[in-house]
Amino acid sequence: MEKSGYNQSQTDSACWPSFAWIAVTNRCNLNCTHCQRDLLMEQGLLKPSEMSWKVFNRLESEVFPHLRRIQFGGNNFGEQLSASNWNTFLEKVSKHNIDISIVTNGTLLNTNRIKAMVRAGVEINFSLEGASKESYEAVRAYRFNRFLDIIKETCEEKTRRPENGAQVNLGYTIFYDNIGEITDLIRMADRLGVDRVIVTHFVPWHERQRRQSLVYHKELSNHMLEKTKQLARELNIRVDLPRPFRIDDSQEKPDARERKLAKPCYHPWRSFSINERGDVMPCCATSVVMGNLERSSFSEIWNGRKYQKLRKTVNSSRPLVFCRDCAFREIDRESSQPISFWSDEKFLLAAIGTEKHLNSSSLLLRKMKNRLKKAKWGEMALPYLMELYRKHGAFYVTDIYDICMTPLSKRPSRKR
Protein backbone atom coordinates (compact mmCIF):
# COMPACT_ATOMS: atom_id res chain seq x y z
CA MET A 1 0.00 0.00 0.00
CA GLU A 2 0.93 3.61 -0.50
CA LYS A 3 2.04 6.05 2.16
CA SER A 4 -0.59 7.96 4.07
CA GLY A 5 -2.78 10.33 2.10
CA TYR A 6 -6.34 11.14 1.08
CA ASN A 7 -8.03 10.17 -2.16
CA GLN A 8 -11.81 10.20 -1.91
CA SER A 9 -12.27 8.08 -5.04
CA GLN A 10 -10.09 5.33 -3.59
CA THR A 11 -12.24 2.75 -1.79
CA ASP A 12 -9.95 -0.28 -1.69
CA SER A 13 -6.16 -0.77 -1.65
CA ALA A 14 -6.16 2.44 0.34
CA CYS A 15 -3.08 4.25 1.56
CA TRP A 16 -1.84 3.50 5.09
CA PRO A 17 -3.34 5.47 7.98
CA SER A 18 -1.12 8.02 9.70
CA PHE A 19 -3.01 8.45 12.98
CA ALA A 20 -4.42 5.94 15.48
CA TRP A 21 -6.43 6.05 18.67
CA ILE A 22 -5.28 3.06 20.72
CA ALA A 23 -6.77 1.71 23.95
CA VAL A 24 -4.67 -1.02 25.57
CA THR A 25 -7.07 -1.49 28.50
CA ASN A 26 -10.60 -0.64 29.59
CA ARG A 27 -9.74 -0.90 33.29
CA CYS A 28 -9.82 2.22 35.44
CA ASN A 29 -8.61 2.92 38.97
CA LEU A 30 -11.25 5.62 39.59
CA ASN A 31 -15.05 5.66 39.57
CA CYS A 32 -15.88 9.19 38.43
CA THR A 33 -19.46 10.34 38.87
CA HIS A 34 -19.77 11.61 35.28
CA CYS A 35 -18.45 8.46 33.58
CA GLN A 36 -20.70 5.97 31.78
CA ARG A 37 -18.71 2.92 32.93
CA ASP A 38 -21.47 1.90 35.35
CA LEU A 39 -24.06 2.09 32.56
CA LEU A 40 -21.93 -0.06 30.26
CA MET A 41 -21.29 -2.58 33.03
CA GLU A 42 -25.04 -2.75 33.71
CA GLN A 43 -25.73 -3.39 30.01
CA GLY A 44 -23.10 -6.11 29.90
CA LEU A 45 -21.08 -4.19 27.30
CA LEU A 46 -18.00 -3.69 29.45
CA LYS A 47 -15.87 -6.44 30.93
CA PRO A 48 -12.39 -5.62 32.30
CA SER A 49 -9.77 -6.61 29.74
CA GLU A 50 -6.41 -5.66 28.24
CA MET A 51 -4.90 -5.79 24.77
CA SER A 52 -3.27 -9.12 24.00
CA TRP A 53 0.31 -9.37 22.83
CA LYS A 54 -0.97 -10.89 19.57
CA VAL A 55 -2.89 -7.70 18.76
CA PHE A 56 -0.13 -5.36 19.93
CA ASN A 57 2.52 -7.25 17.94
CA ARG A 58 0.35 -7.04 14.82
CA LEU A 59 0.04 -3.30 15.31
CA GLU A 60 3.77 -2.95 15.81
CA SER A 61 4.75 -4.99 12.74
CA GLU A 62 1.99 -3.94 10.31
CA VAL A 63 0.97 -0.41 11.27
CA PHE A 64 3.55 1.36 13.46
CA PRO A 65 6.08 1.79 10.60
CA HIS A 66 3.51 3.97 8.79
CA LEU A 67 2.03 5.97 11.66
CA ARG A 68 2.99 9.57 12.39
CA ARG A 69 0.97 9.96 15.56
CA ILE A 70 -0.70 7.78 18.24
CA GLN A 71 -3.10 8.82 20.96
CA PHE A 72 -3.46 6.36 23.82
CA GLY A 73 -6.91 6.65 25.39
CA GLY A 74 -9.78 8.94 24.61
CA ASN A 75 -11.51 6.20 22.60
CA ASN A 76 -12.78 4.09 25.49
CA PHE A 77 -13.49 4.48 29.20
CA GLY A 78 -10.27 3.01 30.55
CA GLU A 79 -7.24 4.55 32.24
CA GLN A 80 -4.38 3.46 29.98
CA LEU A 81 -1.77 3.62 32.75
CA SER A 82 -3.65 0.86 34.59
CA ALA A 83 -2.61 -1.68 31.93
CA SER A 84 -0.25 -4.25 33.42
CA ASN A 85 2.01 -3.99 30.34
CA TRP A 86 1.89 -0.20 29.93
CA ASN A 87 5.61 0.36 30.61
CA THR A 88 6.56 -2.19 27.96
CA PHE A 89 4.00 -0.85 25.48
CA LEU A 90 5.45 2.66 25.83
CA GLU A 91 9.01 1.40 25.46
CA LYS A 92 8.17 -0.44 22.24
CA VAL A 93 6.23 2.45 20.67
CA SER A 94 8.96 4.97 21.51
CA LYS A 95 11.41 3.01 19.34
CA HIS A 96 9.42 4.07 16.27
CA ASN A 97 9.39 7.55 14.78
CA ILE A 98 5.88 8.29 16.08
CA ASP A 99 4.54 11.26 18.02
CA ILE A 100 2.88 9.89 21.16
CA SER A 101 -0.02 11.36 23.10
CA ILE A 102 -1.94 10.01 26.09
CA VAL A 103 -5.18 10.97 27.82
CA THR A 104 -4.89 10.11 31.52
CA ASN A 105 -6.34 10.96 34.91
CA GLY A 106 -2.69 11.10 36.03
CA THR A 107 -3.21 9.39 39.37
CA LEU A 108 -1.07 6.35 38.46
CA LEU A 109 1.96 8.40 37.46
CA ASN A 110 5.06 8.15 39.62
CA THR A 111 8.58 9.55 39.28
CA ASN A 112 9.86 6.67 37.11
CA ARG A 113 6.87 6.78 34.78
CA ILE A 114 7.06 10.55 34.47
CA LYS A 115 10.73 10.35 33.49
CA ALA A 116 10.04 7.58 30.96
CA MET A 117 7.21 9.53 29.33
CA VAL A 118 9.18 12.78 29.17
CA ARG A 119 12.17 10.88 27.76
CA ALA A 120 9.87 9.50 25.03
CA GLY A 121 8.59 13.01 24.24
CA VAL A 122 5.00 12.14 25.11
CA GLU A 123 2.21 14.73 25.04
CA ILE A 124 0.51 14.11 28.40
CA ASN A 125 -3.11 15.24 28.64
CA PHE A 126 -4.32 15.34 32.25
CA SER A 127 -8.11 15.15 32.43
CA LEU A 128 -10.13 16.87 35.16
CA GLU A 129 -13.58 18.29 35.87
CA GLY A 130 -12.85 20.68 38.74
CA ALA A 131 -10.35 23.46 39.46
CA SER A 132 -10.93 23.41 43.23
CA LYS A 133 -10.50 20.76 45.90
CA GLU A 134 -14.26 20.49 46.48
CA SER A 135 -15.35 20.13 42.86
CA TYR A 136 -12.48 17.86 41.79
CA GLU A 137 -12.84 15.46 44.70
CA ALA A 138 -16.64 15.39 44.36
CA VAL A 139 -16.24 13.92 40.87
CA ARG A 140 -13.06 11.86 41.16
CA ALA A 141 -12.81 10.97 44.87
CA TYR A 142 -9.04 11.46 44.64
CA ARG A 143 -6.92 13.95 46.57
CA PHE A 144 -6.79 17.20 44.65
CA ASN A 145 -3.50 18.36 46.17
CA ARG A 146 -1.83 15.08 45.24
CA PHE A 147 -3.14 15.46 41.69
CA LEU A 148 -1.60 18.96 41.48
CA ASP A 149 1.72 17.62 42.82
CA ILE A 150 1.82 15.02 40.01
CA ILE A 151 1.20 17.69 37.36
CA LYS A 152 3.82 19.96 38.91
CA GLU A 153 6.42 17.16 38.96
CA THR A 154 5.65 16.34 35.33
CA CYS A 155 6.02 19.99 34.28
CA GLU A 156 9.32 20.27 36.14
CA GLU A 157 10.70 17.13 34.48
CA LYS A 158 9.56 18.43 31.08
CA THR A 159 11.37 21.74 31.74
CA ARG A 160 14.58 19.91 32.71
CA ARG A 161 14.51 17.88 29.47
CA PRO A 162 13.33 20.35 26.78
CA GLU A 163 15.22 18.49 24.06
CA ASN A 164 12.72 15.61 24.21
CA GLY A 165 9.78 17.79 23.18
CA ALA A 166 7.34 16.47 25.80
CA GLN A 167 4.21 18.52 26.48
CA VAL A 168 1.83 18.79 29.41
CA ASN A 169 -1.81 19.73 28.79
CA LEU A 170 -4.91 20.02 30.95
CA GLY A 171 -8.14 18.63 29.48
CA TYR A 172 -11.12 20.21 31.24
CA THR A 173 -14.69 18.98 30.75
CA ILE A 174 -17.23 21.76 31.34
CA PHE A 175 -20.78 21.40 32.67
CA TYR A 176 -23.18 23.52 34.70
CA ASP A 177 -21.67 22.82 38.14
CA ASN A 178 -18.06 23.61 37.15
CA ILE A 179 -18.33 26.27 34.42
CA GLY A 180 -17.80 28.95 37.08
CA GLU A 181 -14.30 27.57 37.84
CA ILE A 182 -13.00 27.76 34.29
CA THR A 183 -11.11 31.01 34.90
CA ASP A 184 -9.58 29.44 38.04
CA LEU A 185 -8.40 26.63 35.77
CA ILE A 186 -6.51 29.10 33.57
CA ARG A 187 -4.79 30.63 36.60
CA MET A 188 -3.92 27.15 37.87
CA ALA A 189 -2.42 26.24 34.48
CA ASP A 190 -0.32 29.40 34.63
CA ARG A 191 1.04 28.51 38.08
CA LEU A 192 1.84 24.91 37.13
CA GLY A 193 3.49 25.76 33.82
CA VAL A 194 1.40 23.57 31.49
CA ASP A 195 1.61 24.03 27.73
CA ARG A 196 -2.05 24.05 26.80
CA VAL A 197 -5.56 23.94 28.23
CA ILE A 198 -8.14 22.02 26.20
CA VAL A 199 -11.79 22.60 27.09
CA THR A 200 -14.58 20.28 25.91
CA HIS A 201 -18.28 19.98 26.65
CA PHE A 202 -19.68 17.31 28.95
CA VAL A 203 -21.76 14.64 27.18
CA PRO A 204 -24.44 13.31 29.57
CA TRP A 205 -25.07 9.56 29.59
CA HIS A 206 -27.83 9.42 32.20
CA GLU A 207 -31.15 11.25 32.24
CA ARG A 208 -30.30 12.65 35.69
CA GLN A 209 -27.30 14.42 34.10
CA ARG A 210 -29.36 16.18 31.43
CA ARG A 211 -29.44 19.66 33.00
CA GLN A 212 -25.68 19.57 33.60
CA SER A 213 -25.22 19.90 29.83
CA LEU A 214 -24.49 23.48 28.84
CA VAL A 215 -26.90 23.02 25.94
CA TYR A 216 -29.45 24.19 28.52
CA HIS A 217 -27.29 27.10 29.71
CA LYS A 218 -26.07 28.62 26.46
CA GLU A 219 -25.79 32.25 27.55
CA LEU A 220 -23.84 31.29 30.68
CA SER A 221 -21.54 29.05 28.66
CA ASN A 222 -20.83 31.68 25.99
CA HIS A 223 -20.20 34.35 28.65
CA MET A 224 -17.73 32.22 30.66
CA LEU A 225 -15.89 31.02 27.56
CA GLU A 226 -15.41 34.62 26.43
CA LYS A 227 -14.03 35.55 29.87
CA THR A 228 -11.71 32.55 29.68
CA LYS A 229 -10.43 33.58 26.27
CA GLN A 230 -9.62 37.09 27.51
CA LEU A 231 -7.84 35.83 30.66
CA ALA A 232 -5.81 33.29 28.68
CA ARG A 233 -4.72 36.07 26.34
CA GLU A 234 -3.61 38.22 29.30
CA LEU A 235 -1.63 35.36 30.89
CA ASN A 236 -0.31 34.11 27.55
CA ILE A 237 -1.80 30.65 28.11
CA ARG A 238 -2.65 28.58 25.05
CA VAL A 239 -6.28 27.52 25.34
CA ASP A 240 -8.62 25.64 22.98
CA LEU A 241 -12.28 26.40 23.62
CA PRO A 242 -15.57 25.09 22.22
CA ARG A 243 -17.32 27.29 19.72
CA PRO A 244 -20.04 29.50 21.24
CA PHE A 245 -23.57 28.16 21.10
CA ARG A 246 -25.98 29.56 18.53
CA ILE A 247 -28.43 31.65 20.56
CA ASP A 248 -30.67 33.00 17.81
CA ASP A 249 -32.41 30.00 16.25
CA SER A 250 -34.08 32.29 13.73
CA GLN A 251 -30.78 32.63 11.87
CA GLU A 252 -30.89 30.93 8.53
CA LYS A 253 -29.26 27.52 8.71
CA PRO A 254 -27.57 25.84 5.75
CA ASP A 255 -29.33 22.93 4.12
CA ALA A 256 -28.41 19.62 5.80
CA ARG A 257 -27.17 18.11 2.56
CA GLU A 258 -24.98 21.16 1.86
CA ARG A 259 -23.57 20.94 5.39
CA LYS A 260 -22.48 17.34 4.84
CA LEU A 261 -20.87 18.11 1.50
CA ALA A 262 -19.12 21.17 2.93
CA LYS A 263 -17.54 19.12 5.73
CA PRO A 264 -15.76 16.08 4.30
CA CYS A 265 -14.58 13.22 6.48
CA TYR A 266 -10.96 12.07 6.15
CA HIS A 267 -10.89 9.30 8.76
CA PRO A 268 -11.59 6.26 6.53
CA TRP A 269 -8.39 7.14 4.64
CA ARG A 270 -6.14 8.63 7.31
CA SER A 271 -6.93 7.24 10.76
CA PHE A 272 -8.49 4.44 12.77
CA SER A 273 -9.37 3.52 16.33
CA ILE A 274 -8.68 0.22 18.08
CA ASN A 275 -9.77 -0.96 21.51
CA GLU A 276 -8.31 -3.41 24.00
CA ARG A 277 -10.18 -6.35 22.37
CA GLY A 278 -8.58 -5.70 18.99
CA ASP A 279 -11.74 -4.22 17.43
CA VAL A 280 -10.84 -1.77 14.65
CA MET A 281 -13.22 1.20 14.21
CA PRO A 282 -13.16 4.17 11.79
CA CYS A 283 -12.58 6.76 14.55
CA CYS A 284 -13.18 7.38 18.25
CA ALA A 285 -16.67 8.81 17.62
CA THR A 286 -18.26 5.45 16.74
CA SER A 287 -18.31 1.92 18.14
CA VAL A 288 -18.98 0.33 14.74
CA VAL A 289 -16.48 -2.49 14.27
CA MET A 290 -14.79 -2.90 10.88
CA GLY A 291 -12.82 -6.00 11.87
CA ASN A 292 -10.74 -7.55 14.64
CA LEU A 293 -6.96 -7.95 14.77
CA GLU A 294 -7.26 -11.18 16.74
CA ARG A 295 -8.76 -12.81 13.63
CA SER A 296 -7.53 -10.75 10.66
CA SER A 297 -4.49 -8.80 9.55
CA PHE A 298 -4.75 -5.03 9.49
CA SER A 299 -4.45 -4.99 5.71
CA GLU A 300 -7.45 -7.34 5.38
CA ILE A 301 -9.55 -5.07 7.59
CA TRP A 302 -8.35 -1.77 6.09
CA ASN A 303 -9.17 -2.95 2.56
CA GLY A 304 -12.18 -5.05 3.53
CA ARG A 305 -15.81 -4.79 2.45
CA LYS A 306 -16.94 -2.62 5.36
CA TYR A 307 -14.19 -0.04 4.84
CA GLN A 308 -14.87 0.03 1.10
CA LYS A 309 -18.55 0.75 1.75
CA LEU A 310 -17.68 3.45 4.28
CA ARG A 311 -15.26 5.22 1.91
CA LYS A 312 -17.81 5.06 -0.88
CA THR A 313 -20.63 6.61 1.17
CA VAL A 314 -19.11 8.79 3.90
CA ASN A 315 -18.83 11.93 1.78
CA SER A 316 -21.87 11.27 -0.38
CA SER A 317 -25.32 12.76 0.09
CA ARG A 318 -26.35 9.54 1.85
CA PRO A 319 -23.68 8.55 4.39
CA LEU A 320 -24.15 5.59 6.74
CA VAL A 321 -26.30 6.28 9.79
CA PHE A 322 -23.42 6.65 12.26
CA CYS A 323 -21.69 9.22 10.02
CA ARG A 324 -24.64 11.58 9.62
CA ASP A 325 -24.14 14.94 11.36
CA CYS A 326 -20.96 13.65 12.99
CA ALA A 327 -18.98 16.34 14.83
CA PHE A 328 -15.75 14.69 13.68
CA ARG A 329 -16.14 15.77 10.07
CA GLU A 330 -13.42 18.00 8.65
CA ILE A 331 -11.04 17.08 11.49
CA ASP A 332 -7.55 16.13 10.38
CA ARG A 333 -5.89 13.95 13.03
CA GLU A 334 -2.52 13.90 11.30
CA SER A 335 -1.80 17.06 13.31
CA SER A 336 -1.99 17.58 17.07
CA GLN A 337 -5.13 19.67 16.60
CA PRO A 338 -7.36 19.08 19.65
CA ILE A 339 -10.97 18.07 19.22
CA SER A 340 -12.15 20.82 21.54
CA PHE A 341 -14.81 22.77 19.73
CA TRP A 342 -17.89 20.57 19.77
CA SER A 343 -20.94 22.71 20.45
CA ASP A 344 -23.39 20.79 18.32
CA GLU A 345 -26.56 20.18 20.36
CA LYS A 346 -27.51 16.99 18.55
CA PHE A 347 -24.07 15.53 19.21
CA LEU A 348 -23.89 16.60 22.86
CA LEU A 349 -27.29 15.07 23.68
CA ALA A 350 -27.03 12.03 21.42
CA ALA A 351 -26.60 9.50 24.26
CA ILE A 352 -29.76 10.49 26.19
CA GLY A 353 -31.77 12.08 23.41
CA THR A 354 -33.17 15.57 23.15
CA GLU A 355 -36.38 16.58 24.89
CA LYS A 356 -38.16 15.07 21.87
CA HIS A 357 -36.30 11.78 22.48
CA LEU A 358 -33.81 11.70 19.66
CA ASN A 359 -33.27 8.13 18.51
CA SER A 360 -29.66 7.59 19.56
CA SER A 361 -28.27 4.05 19.69
CA SER A 362 -27.72 4.15 23.46
CA LEU A 363 -31.30 5.25 24.12
CA LEU A 364 -32.69 2.65 21.72
CA LEU A 365 -30.62 -0.08 23.33
CA ARG A 366 -32.03 0.62 26.78
CA LYS A 367 -35.62 0.69 25.46
CA MET A 368 -35.05 -2.51 23.52
CA LYS A 369 -33.70 -4.38 26.56
CA ASN A 370 -36.61 -3.29 28.75
CA ARG A 371 -39.10 -4.46 26.12
CA LEU A 372 -37.42 -7.82 25.57
CA LYS A 373 -37.31 -8.64 29.28
CA LYS A 374 -41.10 -8.53 29.42
CA ALA A 375 -41.51 -11.55 27.14
CA LYS A 376 -40.14 -15.10 27.45
CA TRP A 377 -39.01 -15.12 23.83
CA GLY A 378 -37.31 -11.78 24.44
CA GLU A 379 -35.28 -13.14 27.34
CA MET A 380 -34.12 -16.01 25.15
CA ALA A 381 -33.23 -13.73 22.22
CA LEU A 382 -31.56 -11.01 24.28
CA PRO A 383 -28.05 -12.59 24.58
CA TYR A 384 -27.91 -13.16 20.81
CA LEU A 385 -29.08 -9.61 20.02
CA MET A 386 -26.61 -8.12 22.51
CA GLU A 387 -23.80 -10.04 20.85
CA LEU A 388 -24.89 -8.55 17.51
CA TYR A 389 -24.80 -5.10 19.08
CA ARG A 390 -21.33 -5.66 20.57
CA LYS A 391 -19.99 -6.74 17.19
CA HIS A 392 -21.75 -4.30 14.90
CA GLY A 393 -23.01 -1.41 17.02
CA ALA A 394 -25.02 1.14 15.09
CA PHE A 395 -25.12 -1.04 11.97
CA TYR A 396 -27.90 -3.12 13.57
CA VAL A 397 -29.26 -1.53 16.73
CA THR A 398 -31.87 0.60 14.95
CA ASP A 399 -33.23 -2.35 12.95
CA ILE A 400 -33.28 -4.60 16.03
CA TYR A 401 -35.09 -1.92 18.01
CA ASP A 402 -37.76 -1.50 15.31
CA ILE A 403 -38.43 -5.24 15.27
CA CYS A 404 -38.62 -5.52 19.07
CA MET A 405 -40.93 -2.53 19.50
CA THR A 406 -43.38 -3.52 16.76
CA PRO A 407 -46.43 -5.36 18.16
CA LEU A 408 -46.67 -8.98 17.01
CA SER A 409 -50.02 -8.32 15.34
CA LYS A 410 -48.45 -5.68 13.08
CA ARG A 411 -45.36 -7.62 12.07
CA PRO A 412 -45.36 -8.95 8.50
CA SER A 413 -46.35 -12.61 8.39
CA ARG A 414 -44.22 -15.19 6.64
CA LYS A 415 -45.46 -16.40 3.28
CA ARG A 416 -46.16 -20.07 3.25
Secondary structure, DSSP 8 states (H G I E B T S, - for coil): ---S---TT--SS----SEEEE-SB---S---TT-SHHHHHHTT-----B--HHHHHHIIIIIGGG-SEEEESSSSSS-GGGSTTHHHHHHHHTTSS-EEEEEE--TT--HHHHHHHHHTT-EEEEEES-SSHHHHHHHH-S-HHHHHHHHHHHHHHHHH-GGG--EEEEEEEE-TTTGGGHHHHHHHHHHHT-SEEEEEE----SGGGGGGSGGG-HHHHHHHHHHHHHHHHHHT-EEE--------TTS----HHHHHHHS---HHHHEEEE-TT-EEESSTT-----EETTTS-HHHHHTSHHHHHHHHHTTSSS--GGGTT-TTTT--TTS---------HHHHTTTT--TT----HHHHHHHHHHHHTTSHHHHHHHHHHHHHHHHHGGGTHHHHHHHHHS-GGGS-----
